[in-house]
Amino acid sequence: MKPNASAVPLSLPNLTNPVRTLGVIPARLASTRLHRKVLREIAGRPMLAWVYDAARACPQLDDLLIATDSEEVEALCKQHNMPVVMTSPDLPSGSDRVHAVAQTHPADIYVNIQGDEPLLRPEHLTALLAPFASSAADVTTLKVRCAPPNIANPNAVKVVTAIDGRALYFSRSTVPYDRDGIGPPVWKHLGIYAYRAAALNQFHALAPSFLELTERLEQLRFLENNISVYVAETDFDTIGVDTEEDLKRVEEILRDRAEL
């Protein structure tokens, strides 16, 4: 396998805004819970195509490409005219795959868009990028009100923030713990990230941290190393596809959308 692709511009450069934003969809073929999931069809289209088209509709992205370690995924991308870059199969995380892309595709901000989030909307990315205009954010991510069935679900990651939106902690546990029954909101974290180039480089250079390894949440590496993560709110929840049940739920939702 060899690096072989360049991103296709989505629009002419914005000469009034020197900040260049590149969207990257890491699409690793191997998956532990749902085999070959990025290639699975949902409502007649590959999962990866749903993600790509939603991201491409976001006007804040200057370019968008898919980063994979699979020649089969590469072939699918070419078939559907989706720009693709080949990366090493040894990269341990999506953030590391985005960093690999950054070595040959310069930008000021990189957006890490999960390849297993077919319910992605362009509004997610618009909200994700907004904090860079008004804060000292090194990294941004998203939160949505946590539905009651997910509050105790360890697969639904929770986040707590400071008043200004800066992340204080991410956890698979229910946080905050409501000792006196006052009913504070519980926020679910959506695993979509944007990074300034320097923060992405710093993340890649750091060893996995204690809390990251304990919770199995790579974003904790940023917090443990004093890299600010700002969390923007969205009204739109997503379903990361990890099981056959997830796949069926997502297909029902997308078919309902198409009928509206």
CYANA upper distance limits for C-alpha pairs under 8 A (distance plus 0.5 A):
  1 MET  CA     71 GLU  CA      7.93
  1 MET  CA     86 MET  CA      7.41
  2 LYS  CA     86 MET  CA      6.69
  2 LYS  CA     87 THR  CA      8.23
  3 PRO  CA     85 VAL  CA      6.43
  3 PRO  CA     86 MET  CA      5.42
  3 PRO  CA     87 THR  CA      7.14
  4 ASN  CA     84 VAL  CA      8.40
  4 ASN  CA     85 VAL  CA      6.45
  4 ASN  CA     86 MET  CA      7.10
  5 ALA  CA     83 PRO  CA      7.20
  5 ALA  CA     84 VAL  CA      6.16
  5 ALA  CA     85 VAL  CA      5.44
  5 ALA  CA     86 MET  CA      8.13
  6 SER  CA     65 LEU  CA      8.42
  6 SER  CA     83 PRO  CA      7.28
  6 SER  CA     84 VAL  CA      7.79
  6 SER  CA     85 VAL  CA      7.64
  6 SER  CA    105 HIS  CA      8.24
  7 ALA  CA     63 ASP  CA      6.53
  7 ALA  CA     64 LEU  CA      6.56
  7 ALA  CA     65 LEU  CA      6.00
  7 ALA  CA     83 PRO  CA      6.05
  7 ALA  CA     84 VAL  CA      7.84
  8 VAL  CA     63 ASP  CA      6.78
  8 VAL  CA     64 LEU  CA      7.53
  8 VAL  CA     65 LEU  CA      8.14
  8 VAL  CA     83 PRO  CA      6.89
  9 PRO  CA     62 ASP  CA      6.88
  9 PRO  CA     63 ASP  CA      5.56
  9 PRO  CA     64 LEU  CA      8.07
 10 LEU  CA     56 ARG  CA      7.89
 10 LEU  CA     61 LEU  CA      8.13
 10 LEU  CA     62 ASP  CA      6.52
 10 LEU  CA     63 ASP  CA      6.17
 10 LEU  CA     64 LEU  CA      8.02
 11 SER  CA     62 ASP  CA      7.13
 13 PRO  CA     62 ASP  CA      7.57
 14 ASN  CA     18 PRO  CA      7.77
 19 VAL  CA    107 ALA  CA      8.20
 19 VAL  CA    108 ASP  CA      6.28
 19 VAL  CA    109 ILE  CA      7.92
 20 ARG  CA     62 ASP  CA      6.91
 20 ARG  CA    107 ALA  CA      5.63
 20 ARG  CA    108 ASP  CA      5.67
 20 ARG  CA    109 ILE  CA      6.89
 21 THR  CA     60 GLN  CA      7.77
 21 THR  CA     61 LEU  CA      5.88
 21 THR  CA     62 ASP  CA      5.91
 21 THR  CA     63 ASP  CA      7.42
 21 THR  CA    107 ALA  CA      6.33
 21 THR  CA    108 ASP  CA      6.53
 21 THR  CA    109 ILE  CA      5.25
 21 THR  CA    110 TYR  CA      6.34
 21 THR  CA    111 VAL  CA      7.86
 22 LEU  CA     61 LEU  CA      6.44
 22 LEU  CA     62 ASP  CA      6.39
 22 LEU  CA     63 ASP  CA      5.47
 22 LEU  CA     64 LEU  CA      6.32
 22 LEU  CA    107 ALA  CA      6.64
 22 LEU  CA    108 ASP  CA      8.47
 22 LEU  CA    109 ILE  CA      6.87
 22 LEU  CA    110 TYR  CA      5.49
 22 LEU  CA    111 VAL  CA      6.65
 23 GLY  CA     55 ALA  CA      8.26
 23 GLY  CA     61 LEU  CA      6.79
 23 GLY  CA     62 ASP  CA      8.34
 23 GLY  CA     63 ASP  CA      6.62
 23 GLY  CA     64 LEU  CA      4.99
 23 GLY  CA     65 LEU  CA      6.92
 23 GLY  CA    110 TYR  CA      6.36
 23 GLY  CA    111 VAL  CA      5.05
 23 GLY  CA    112 ASN  CA      6.87
 23 GLY  CA    113 ILE  CA      7.46
 24 VAL  CA     64 LEU  CA      6.35
 24 VAL  CA     65 LEU  CA      5.71
 24 VAL  CA     66 ILE  CA      6.14
 24 VAL  CA     67 ALA  CA      7.11
 24 VAL  CA     98 VAL  CA      6.81
 24 VAL  CA    101 VAL  CA      8.48
 24 VAL  CA    110 TYR  CA      7.60
 24 VAL  CA    111 VAL  CA      6.39
 24 VAL  CA    112 ASN  CA      5.82
 24 VAL  CA    113 ILE  CA      6.51
 25 ILE  CA     52 TYR  CA      8.10
 25 ILE  CA     64 LEU  CA      8.35
 25 ILE  CA     65 LEU  CA      6.83
 25 ILE  CA     66 ILE  CA      5.09
 25 ILE  CA     67 ALA  CA      6.41
 25 ILE  CA    112 ASN  CA      6.60
 25 ILE  CA    113 ILE  CA      5.28
 25 ILE  CA    114 GLN  CA      6.32
 25 ILE  CA    115 GLY  CA      6.12
 26 PRO  CA     66 ILE  CA      6.45
 26 PRO  CA     67 ALA  CA      5.24
 26 PRO  CA     68 THR  CA      6.47
 26 PRO  CA     94 GLY  CA      6.21
 26 PRO  CA     97 ARG  CA      6.91
 26 PRO  CA     98 VAL  CA      7.47
 26 PRO  CA    112 ASN  CA      7.79
 26 PRO  CA    113 ILE  CA      7.46
 26 PRO  CA    114 GLN  CA      6.79
 26 PRO  CA    115 GLY  CA      6.42
 27 ALA  CA     38 VAL  CA      7.16
 27 ALA  CA     48 LEU  CA      8.31
 27 ALA  CA     66 ILE  CA      7.17
 27 ALA  CA     67 ALA  CA      6.39
 27 ALA  CA     68 THR  CA      5.35
 27 ALA  CA     69 ASP  CA      8.03
 27 ALA  CA     73 VAL  CA      8.12
 27 ALA  CA    114 GLN  CA      8.13
 27 ALA  CA    115 GLY  CA      5.81
 28 ARG  CA     38 VAL  CA      8.21
 28 ARG  CA     67 ALA  CA      8.44
 28 ARG  CA     68 THR  CA      5.86
 28 ARG  CA     69 ASP  CA      6.38
 28 ARG  CA     70 SER  CA      7.40
 28 ARG  CA     89 PRO  CA      8.42
 29 LEU  CA     35 HIS  CA      8.48
 29 LEU  CA     36 ARG  CA      5.77
 29 LEU  CA     37 LYS  CA      7.67
 29 LEU  CA     38 VAL  CA      7.11
 29 LEU  CA     39 LEU  CA      8.36
 29 LEU  CA     68 THR  CA      8.06
 29 LEU  CA     69 ASP  CA      7.69
 29 LEU  CA     70 SER  CA      6.66
 29 LEU  CA     73 VAL  CA      7.59
 30 ALA  CA     35 HIS  CA      7.24
 30 ALA  CA     36 ARG  CA      6.50
 31 SER  CA     35 HIS  CA      6.03
 31 SER  CA     36 ARG  CA      6.85
 31 SER  CA     37 LYS  CA      7.62
 33 ARG  CA    242 ASP  CA      6.37
 33 ARG  CA    243 THR  CA      6.80
 34 LEU  CA    242 ASP  CA      6.01
 34 LEU  CA    243 THR  CA      5.91
 34 LEU  CA    244 GLU  CA      7.55
 36 ARG  CA     40 ARG  CA      7.25
 37 LYS  CA     47 MET  CA      7.96
 37 LYS  CA    116 ASP  CA      7.81
 37 LYS  CA    241 VAL  CA      8.23
 37 LYS  CA    242 ASP  CA      8.27
 38 VAL  CA     46 PRO  CA      7.52
 38 VAL  CA     47 MET  CA      5.86
 38 VAL  CA     48 LEU  CA      5.88
 38 VAL  CA    115 GLY  CA      6.92
 38 VAL  CA    116 ASP  CA      6.65
 39 LEU  CA     46 PRO  CA      5.85
 39 LEU  CA     47 MET  CA      6.52
 39 LEU  CA     48 LEU  CA      7.08
 39 LEU  CA     73 VAL  CA      7.76
 40 ARG  CA     46 PRO  CA      5.94
 40 ARG  CA     47 MET  CA      6.30
 41 GLU  CA     45 ARG  CA      5.47
 41 GLU  CA     46 PRO  CA      4.72
 41 GLU  CA     47 MET  CA      6.27
 42 ILE  CA     46 PRO  CA      6.51
 42 ILE  CA     47 MET  CA      6.41
 42 ILE  CA    247 LEU  CA      7.80
 42 ILE  CA    250 VAL  CA      8.16
 42 ILE  CA    251 GLU  CA      5.93
 43 ALA  CA    251 GLU  CA      6.21
 43 ALA  CA    254 LEU  CA      7.65
 43 ALA  CA    255 ARG  CA      7.01
 45 ARG  CA     49 ALA  CA      7.12
 45 ARG  CA     50 TRP  CA      7.68
 46 PRO  CA     50 TRP  CA      7.36
 47 MET  CA     51 VAL  CA      7.15
 47 MET  CA    115 GLY  CA      8.19
 47 MET  CA    116 ASP  CA      7.43
 47 MET  CA    118 PRO  CA      6.46
 48 LEU  CA     52 TYR  CA      6.62
 48 LEU  CA    115 GLY  CA      6.39
 48 LEU  CA    116 ASP  CA      7.67
 48 LEU  CA    118 PRO  CA      7.76
 49 ALA  CA     53 ASP  CA      6.55
 49 ALA  CA     80 HIS  CA      8.18
 50 TRP  CA     54 ALA  CA      6.82
 50 TRP  CA    118 PRO  CA      5.79
 50 TRP  CA    119 LEU  CA      8.23
 51 VAL  CA     55 ALA  CA      6.76
 51 VAL  CA    115 GLY  CA      6.84
 51 VAL  CA    116 ASP  CA      8.06
 51 VAL  CA    117 GLU  CA      6.81
 51 VAL  CA    118 PRO  CA      5.41
 51 VAL  CA    119 LEU  CA      7.86
 51 VAL  CA    120 LEU  CA      6.66
 52 TYR  CA     56 ARG  CA      6.50
 52 TYR  CA     82 MET  CA      8.09
 53 ASP  CA     57 ALA  CA      6.89
 54 ALA  CA     58 CYS  CA      7.71
 54 ALA  CA    120 LEU  CA      6.56
 54 ALA  CA    121 ARG  CA      5.83
 54 ALA  CA    122 PRO  CA      6.10
 55 ALA  CA     64 LEU  CA      8.20
 55 ALA  CA    113 ILE  CA      8.46
 55 ALA  CA    120 LEU  CA      7.85
 55 ALA  CA    121 ARG  CA      7.43
 55 ALA  CA    122 PRO  CA      6.12
 55 ALA  CA    125 LEU  CA      7.89
 56 ARG  CA     61 LEU  CA      8.01
 56 ARG  CA     64 LEU  CA      7.26
 56 ARG  CA    122 PRO  CA      8.16
 57 ALA  CA    122 PRO  CA      6.23
 58 CYS  CA    122 PRO  CA      5.07
 58 CYS  CA    123 GLU  CA      7.72
 58 CYS  CA    125 LEU  CA      7.12
 58 CYS  CA    126 THR  CA      7.31
 59 PRO  CA    126 THR  CA      8.50
 60 GLN  CA    125 LEU  CA      8.30
 60 GLN  CA    126 THR  CA      7.14
 60 GLN  CA    129 LEU  CA      8.32
 64 LEU  CA     83 PRO  CA      7.86
 65 LEU  CA     82 MET  CA      7.43
 65 LEU  CA     83 PRO  CA      5.40
 65 LEU  CA     84 VAL  CA      5.94
 65 LEU  CA     85 VAL  CA      7.71
 66 ILE  CA     77 CYS  CA      8.41
 66 ILE  CA     82 MET  CA      7.78
 66 ILE  CA     83 PRO  CA      6.65
 66 ILE  CA     84 VAL  CA      5.07
 66 ILE  CA     85 VAL  CA      6.68
 67 ALA  CA     84 VAL  CA      6.29
 67 ALA  CA     85 VAL  CA      5.36
 67 ALA  CA     86 MET  CA      6.43
 67 ALA  CA     87 THR  CA      6.87
 67 ALA  CA     97 ARG  CA      7.40
 67 ALA  CA     98 VAL  CA      7.95
 67 ALA  CA    101 VAL  CA      7.73
 68 THR  CA     73 VAL  CA      7.28
 68 THR  CA     74 GLU  CA      7.47
 68 THR  CA     84 VAL  CA      7.82
 68 THR  CA     85 VAL  CA      6.89
 68 THR  CA     86 MET  CA      5.73
 68 THR  CA     87 THR  CA      6.19
 69 ASP  CA     73 VAL  CA      8.38
 69 ASP  CA     86 MET  CA      6.08
 69 ASP  CA     87 THR  CA      5.60
 69 ASP  CA     88 SER  CA      6.16
 69 ASP  CA     89 PRO  CA      5.49
 70 SER  CA     74 GLU  CA      6.73
 70 SER  CA     86 MET  CA      7.87
 70 SER  CA     89 PRO  CA      8.35
 71 GLU  CA     75 ALA  CA      6.62
 71 GLU  CA     86 MET  CA      8.44
 72 GLU  CA     76 LEU  CA      6.88
 73 VAL  CA     77 CYS  CA      6.71
 74 GLU  CA     78 LYS  CA      6.83
 74 GLU  CA     84 VAL  CA      6.83
 74 GLU  CA     85 VAL  CA      8.24
 74 GLU  CA     86 MET  CA      7.91
 75 ALA  CA     79 GLN  CA      6.68
 76 LEU  CA     80 HIS  CA      6.81
 77 CYS  CA     81 ASN  CA      6.43
 77 CYS  CA     82 MET  CA      5.26
 77 CYS  CA     83 PRO  CA      7.15
 77 CYS  CA     84 VAL  CA      6.91
 78 LYS  CA     82 MET  CA      6.40
 78 LYS  CA     83 PRO  CA      7.61
 78 LYS  CA     84 VAL  CA      8.06
 85 VAL  CA    101 VAL  CA      7.95
 87 THR  CA     97 ARG  CA      7.38
 87 THR  CA    100 ALA  CA      7.42
 87 THR  CA    101 VAL  CA      8.09
 91 LEU  CA     96 ASP  CA      6.52
 91 LEU  CA     97 ARG  CA      6.70
 92 PRO  CA     96 ASP  CA      7.11
 92 PRO  CA     97 ARG  CA      8.49
 93 SER  CA     97 ARG  CA      6.92
 94 GLY  CA     98 VAL  CA      6.76
 94 GLY  CA    112 ASN  CA      7.81
 94 GLY  CA    114 GLN  CA      8.33
 95 SER  CA     99 HIS  CA      6.67
 95 SER  CA    112 ASN  CA      7.41
 95 SER  CA    200 LEU  CA      8.05
 95 SER  CA    204 HIS  CA      8.25
 96 ASP  CA    100 ALA  CA      6.73
 96 ASP  CA    204 HIS  CA      6.67
 97 ARG  CA    101 VAL  CA      6.97
 98 VAL  CA    102 ALA  CA      6.78
 98 VAL  CA    110 TYR  CA      8.03
 98 VAL  CA    112 ASN  CA      7.15
 99 HIS  CA    103 GLN  CA      7.21
 99 HIS  CA    200 LEU  CA      6.89
 99 HIS  CA    201 ASN  CA      7.33
 99 HIS  CA    204 HIS  CA      7.53
100 ALA  CA    104 THR  CA      8.20
101 VAL  CA    105 HIS  CA      6.49
102 ALA  CA    106 PRO  CA      6.20
102 ALA  CA    107 ALA  CA      7.83
102 ALA  CA    110 TYR  CA      8.46
107 ALA  CA    197 ALA  CA      7.51
108 ASP  CA    196 ARG  CA      6.39
108 ASP  CA    197 ALA  CA      5.96
109 ILE  CA    194 ALA  CA      7.11
109 ILE  CA    195 TYR  CA      5.98
109 ILE  CA    196 ARG  CA      5.04
109 ILE  CA    197 ALA  CA      6.21
110 TYR  CA    194 ALA  CA      5.96
110 TYR  CA    195 TYR  CA      5.76
110 TYR  CA    196 ARG  CA      6.98
110 TYR  CA    197 ALA  CA      7.26
111 VAL  CA    192 ILE  CA      8.13
111 VAL  CA    193 TYR  CA      6.23
111 VAL  CA    194 ALA  CA      4.64
111 VAL  CA    195 TYR  CA      6.95
112 ASN  CA    192 ILE  CA      6.41
112 ASN  CA    193 TYR  CA      5.58
112 ASN  CA    194 ALA  CA      6.47
113 ILE  CA    192 ILE  CA      5.93
113 ILE  CA    193 TYR  CA      7.43
114 GLN  CA    191 GLY  CA      7.69
114 GLN  CA    192 ILE  CA      6.89
116 ASP  CA    240 GLY  CA      6.14
116 ASP  CA    241 VAL  CA      5.97
116 ASP  CA    242 ASP  CA      8.34
117 GLU  CA    238 THR  CA      7.30
117 GLU  CA    239 ILE  CA      6.83
117 GLU  CA    240 GLY  CA      5.47
117 GLU  CA    241 VAL  CA      7.04
118 PRO  CA    238 THR  CA      8.50
118 PRO  CA    239 ILE  CA      8.21
118 PRO  CA    240 GLY  CA      8.17
118 PRO  CA    241 VAL  CA      8.45
118 PRO  CA    250 VAL  CA      7.96
119 LEU  CA    238 THR  CA      5.93
119 LEU  CA    239 ILE  CA      7.12
119 LEU  CA    250 VAL  CA      7.67
119 LEU  CA    254 LEU  CA      8.09
120 LEU  CA    124 HIS  CA      7.34
120 LEU  CA    238 THR  CA      7.13
121 ARG  CA    125 LEU  CA      7.89
122 PRO  CA    126 THR  CA      6.94
123 GLU  CA    127 ALA  CA      6.70
124 HIS  CA    128 LEU  CA      6.61
124 HIS  CA    142 LEU  CA      8.25
124 HIS  CA    234 THR  CA      7.20
124 HIS  CA    236 PHE  CA      7.97
125 LEU  CA    129 LEU  CA      6.67
126 THR  CA    130 ALA  CA      6.80
127 ALA  CA    131 PRO  CA      8.31
127 ALA  CA    142 LEU  CA      8.25
127 ALA  CA    232 ALA  CA      6.67
127 ALA  CA    233 GLU  CA      7.67
127 ALA  CA    234 THR  CA      7.31
128 LEU  CA    140 THR  CA      6.63
128 LEU  CA    141 THR  CA      6.31
128 LEU  CA    142 LEU  CA      6.74
128 LEU  CA    192 ILE  CA      8.44
128 LEU  CA    193 TYR  CA      7.77
128 LEU  CA    194 ALA  CA      7.40
128 LEU  CA    231 VAL  CA      8.32
128 LEU  CA    232 ALA  CA      6.52
129 LEU  CA    133 ALA  CA      8.35
129 LEU  CA    140 THR  CA      7.69
129 LEU  CA    194 ALA  CA      7.44
130 ALA  CA    134 SER  CA      7.96
130 ALA  CA    232 ALA  CA      8.37
131 PRO  CA    135 SER  CA      6.14
131 PRO  CA    137 ALA  CA      7.19
131 PRO  CA    140 THR  CA      7.64
131 PRO  CA    230 TYR  CA      7.56
131 PRO  CA    232 ALA  CA      7.69
132 PHE  CA    136 ALA  CA      7.46
132 PHE  CA    137 ALA  CA      6.40
132 PHE  CA    140 THR  CA      8.43
136 ALA  CA    228 SER  CA      8.36
137 ALA  CA    228 SER  CA      6.31
137 ALA  CA    229 VAL  CA      6.61
137 ALA  CA    230 TYR  CA      6.33
138 ASP  CA    195 TYR  CA      6.56
138 ASP  CA    196 ARG  CA      6.08
138 ASP  CA    199 ALA  CA      6.37
138 ASP  CA    227 ILE  CA      6.98
138 ASP  CA    228 SER  CA      5.92
138 ASP  CA    229 VAL  CA      6.68
138 ASP  CA    230 TYR  CA      8.31
139 VAL  CA    193 TYR  CA      7.43
139 VAL  CA    194 ALA  CA      6.09
139 VAL  CA    195 TYR  CA      4.95
139 VAL  CA    196 ARG  CA      6.92
139 VAL  CA    199 ALA  CA      7.50
139 VAL  CA    227 ILE  CA      8.14
139 VAL  CA    228 SER  CA      6.78
139 VAL  CA    229 VAL  CA      5.12
139 VAL  CA    230 TYR  CA      6.77
140 THR  CA    193 TYR  CA      6.11
140 THR  CA    194 ALA  CA      5.67
140 THR  CA    195 TYR  CA      7.08
140 THR  CA    229 VAL  CA      5.79
140 THR  CA    230 TYR  CA      5.19
140 THR  CA    231 VAL  CA      6.17
140 THR  CA    232 ALA  CA      7.73
141 THR  CA    189 HIS  CA      8.39
141 THR  CA    190 LEU  CA      7.63
141 THR  CA    191 GLY  CA      7.48
141 THR  CA    192 ILE  CA      6.18
141 THR  CA    193 TYR  CA      5.14
141 THR  CA    194 ALA  CA      7.05
141 THR  CA    229 VAL  CA      7.68
141 THR  CA    230 TYR  CA      6.90
141 THR  CA    231 VAL  CA      5.42
141 THR  CA    232 ALA  CA      6.75
142 LEU  CA    189 HIS  CA      6.52
142 LEU  CA    190 LEU  CA      5.77
142 LEU  CA    191 GLY  CA      7.68
142 LEU  CA    192 ILE  CA      7.15
142 LEU  CA    193 TYR  CA      8.09
142 LEU  CA    231 VAL  CA      5.60
142 LEU  CA    232 ALA  CA      5.34
142 LEU  CA    233 GLU  CA      6.25
142 LEU  CA    234 THR  CA      7.22
143 LYS  CA    159 VAL  CA      7.90
143 LYS  CA    187 TRP  CA      6.49
143 LYS  CA    188 LYS  CA      5.95
143 LYS  CA    189 HIS  CA      5.04
143 LYS  CA    190 LEU  CA      6.11
143 LYS  CA    231 VAL  CA      6.89
143 LYS  CA    232 ALA  CA      6.68
143 LYS  CA    233 GLU  CA      5.50
143 LYS  CA    234 THR  CA      6.68
144 VAL  CA    187 TRP  CA      6.13
144 VAL  CA    188 LYS  CA      5.82
144 VAL  CA    189 HIS  CA      7.11
144 VAL  CA    190 LEU  CA      7.80
144 VAL  CA    233 GLU  CA      6.41
144 VAL  CA    234 THR  CA      5.95
144 VAL  CA    235 ASP  CA      6.59
144 VAL  CA    236 PHE  CA      7.40
144 VAL  CA    237 ASP  CA      6.65
145 ARG  CA    185 PRO  CA      7.63
145 ARG  CA    186 VAL  CA      6.81
145 ARG  CA    187 TRP  CA      5.28
145 ARG  CA    188 LYS  CA      6.45
145 ARG  CA    235 ASP  CA      8.18
146 CYS  CA    150 ASN  CA      6.83
146 CYS  CA    151 ILE  CA      6.76
146 CYS  CA    158 LYS  CA      8.46
146 CYS  CA    185 PRO  CA      8.33
146 CYS  CA    186 VAL  CA      6.04
146 CYS  CA    187 TRP  CA      5.44
146 CYS  CA    188 LYS  CA      5.27
147 ALA  CA    151 ILE  CA      7.15
149 PRO  CA    153 ASN  CA      7.77
150 ASN  CA    154 PRO  CA      8.47
150 ASN  CA    156 ALA  CA      6.50
151 ILE  CA    156 ALA  CA      7.92
151 ILE  CA    174 THR  CA      6.56
151 ILE  CA    186 VAL  CA      7.56
152 ALA  CA    173 SER  CA      7.43
152 ALA  CA    174 THR  CA      6.36
153 ASN  CA    172 ARG  CA      7.97
153 ASN  CA    173 SER  CA      8.31
154 PRO  CA    172 ARG  CA      4.99
154 PRO  CA    173 SER  CA      6.57
155 ASN  CA    172 ARG  CA      7.08
156 ALA  CA    172 ARG  CA      7.09
156 ALA  CA    188 LYS  CA      6.89
156 ALA  CA    189 HIS  CA      7.85
157 VAL  CA    170 PHE  CA      7.27
157 VAL  CA    171 SER  CA      6.15
157 VAL  CA    172 ARG  CA      5.25
157 VAL  CA    173 SER  CA      8.03
157 VAL  CA    188 LYS  CA      6.25
157 VAL  CA    189 HIS  CA      5.93
157 VAL  CA    190 LEU  CA      8.35
158 LYS  CA    170 PHE  CA      6.13
158 LYS  CA    171 SER  CA      5.79
158 LYS  CA    172 ARG  CA      6.58
158 LYS  CA    173 SER  CA      7.59
158 LYS  CA    174 THR  CA      7.14
158 LYS  CA    175 VAL  CA      7.00
158 LYS  CA    186 VAL  CA      7.61
158 LYS  CA    187 TRP  CA      6.08
158 LYS  CA    188 LYS  CA      5.03
158 LYS  CA    189 HIS  CA      5.84
159 VAL  CA    167 ALA  CA      7.55
159 VAL  CA    168 LEU  CA      8.07
159 VAL  CA    169 TYR  CA      6.27
159 VAL  CA    170 PHE  CA      4.93
159 VAL  CA    171 SER  CA      6.95
159 VAL  CA    175 VAL  CA      7.63
159 VAL  CA    186 VAL  CA      8.32
159 VAL  CA    187 TRP  CA      6.24
159 VAL  CA    188 LYS  CA      6.71
159 VAL  CA    189 HIS  CA      6.25
160 VAL  CA    167 ALA  CA      6.60
160 VAL  CA    168 LEU  CA      6.14
160 VAL  CA    169 TYR  CA      6.07
160 VAL  CA    170 PHE  CA      7.16
160 VAL  CA    175 VAL  CA      7.44
160 VAL  CA    176 PRO  CA      7.63
160 VAL  CA    187 TRP  CA      7.54
161 THR  CA    165 GLY  CA      5.89
161 THR  CA    166 ARG  CA      5.80
161 THR  CA    167 ALA  CA      4.81
161 THR  CA    168 LEU  CA      5.47
161 THR  CA    169 TYR  CA      7.60
161 THR  CA    231 VAL  CA      7.85
162 ALA  CA    166 ARG  CA      5.70
162 ALA  CA    167 ALA  CA      6.85
162 ALA  CA    168 LEU  CA      6.87
165 GLY  CA    230 TYR  CA      5.92
165 GLY  CA    231 VAL  CA      5.89
165 GLY  CA    232 ALA  CA      7.38
166 ARG  CA    228 SER  CA      7.29
166 ARG  CA    229 VAL  CA      6.22
166 ARG  CA    230 TYR  CA      4.77
166 ARG  CA    231 VAL  CA      6.59
167 ALA  CA    223 LEU  CA      8.41
167 ALA  CA    228 SER  CA      7.89
167 ALA  CA    229 VAL  CA      5.98
167 ALA  CA    230 TYR  CA      6.16
167 ALA  CA    231 VAL  CA      6.68
168 LEU  CA    223 LEU  CA      8.08
169 TYR  CA    220 LEU  CA      7.94
169 TYR  CA    223 LEU  CA      8.03
170 PHE  CA    189 HIS  CA      8.30
170 PHE  CA    217 LEU  CA      8.31
170 PHE  CA    219 GLN  CA      8.26
170 PHE  CA    220 LEU  CA      7.37
171 SER  CA    175 VAL  CA      7.62
171 SER  CA    215 GLU  CA      7.23
171 SER  CA    217 LEU  CA      8.36
172 ARG  CA    215 GLU  CA      7.30
174 THR  CA    186 VAL  CA      8.23
175 VAL  CA    186 VAL  CA      7.39
176 PRO  CA    184 PRO  CA      8.25
176 PRO  CA    186 VAL  CA      7.63
178 ASP  CA    182 ILE  CA      7.11
178 ASP  CA    183 GLY  CA      7.14
178 ASP  CA    184 PRO  CA      7.60
190 LEU  CA    237 ASP  CA      8.27
190 LEU  CA    238 THR  CA      7.90
195 TYR  CA    199 ALA  CA      6.56
195 TYR  CA    200 LEU  CA      6.31
196 ARG  CA    200 LEU  CA      6.88
197 ALA  CA    201 ASN  CA      6.77
198 ALA  CA    202 GLN  CA      6.65
199 ALA  CA    203 PHE  CA      6.59
199 ALA  CA    227 ILE  CA      7.77
200 LEU  CA    204 HIS  CA      6.87
201 ASN  CA    205 ALA  CA      6.87
202 GLN  CA    206 LEU  CA      6.84
203 PHE  CA    221 ARG  CA      7.83
203 PHE  CA    222 PHE  CA      7.29
206 LEU  CA    221 ARG  CA      8.47
208 PRO  CA    212 GLU  CA      6.96
208 PRO  CA    213 LEU  CA      7.29
208 PRO  CA    218 GLU  CA      8.15
208 PRO  CA    221 ARG  CA      6.84
209 SER  CA    213 LEU  CA      6.73
209 SER  CA    220 LEU  CA      7.91
209 SER  CA    221 ARG  CA      5.85
209 SER  CA    224 GLU  CA      7.51
210 PHE  CA    214 THR  CA      6.64
211 LEU  CA    215 GLU  CA      6.52
211 LEU  CA    216 ARG  CA      8.30
211 LEU  CA    217 LEU  CA      8.35
211 LEU  CA    220 LEU  CA      6.76
211 LEU  CA    221 ARG  CA      7.90
211 LEU  CA    224 GLU  CA      8.15
212 GLU  CA    216 ARG  CA      5.79
212 GLU  CA    217 LEU  CA      5.44
212 GLU  CA    218 GLU  CA      5.76
212 GLU  CA    219 GLN  CA      7.61
212 GLU  CA    220 LEU  CA      5.54
212 GLU  CA    221 ARG  CA      6.24
213 LEU  CA    217 LEU  CA      7.51
213 LEU  CA    218 GLU  CA      8.27
218 GLU  CA    222 PHE  CA      8.42
219 GLN  CA    223 LEU  CA      7.63
220 LEU  CA    224 GLU  CA      6.60
221 ARG  CA    225 ASN  CA      6.78
222 PHE  CA    226 ASN  CA      6.81
222 PHE  CA    227 ILE  CA      5.39
222 PHE  CA    228 SER  CA      7.53
222 PHE  CA    229 VAL  CA      7.82
223 LEU  CA    227 ILE  CA      6.14
223 LEU  CA    228 SER  CA      7.19
223 LEU  CA    229 VAL  CA      7.81
239 ILE  CA    246 ASP  CA      7.53
239 ILE  CA    250 VAL  CA      7.52
240 GLY  CA    246 ASP  CA      7.93
241 VAL  CA    246 ASP  CA      5.67
241 VAL  CA    247 LEU  CA      6.40
241 VAL  CA    250 VAL  CA      8.40
242 ASP  CA    246 ASP  CA      6.83
242 ASP  CA    247 LEU  CA      8.19
243 THR  CA    247 LEU  CA      6.90
244 GLU  CA    248 LYS  CA      6.85
245 GLU  CA    249 ARG  CA      6.79
246 ASP  CA    250 VAL  CA      6.64
247 LEU  CA    251 GLU  CA      6.68
248 LYS  CA    252 GLU  CA      6.81
249 ARG  CA    253 ILE  CA      6.90
250 VAL  CA    254 LEU  CA      6.66
251 GLU  CA    255 ARG  CA      6.55
252 GLU  CA    256 ASP  CA      6.65
253 ILE  CA    257 ARG  CA      6.75
254 LEU  CA    258 ALA  CA      6.76
255 ARG  CA    259 GLU  CA      6.94
256 ASP  CA    260 LEU  CA      7.10
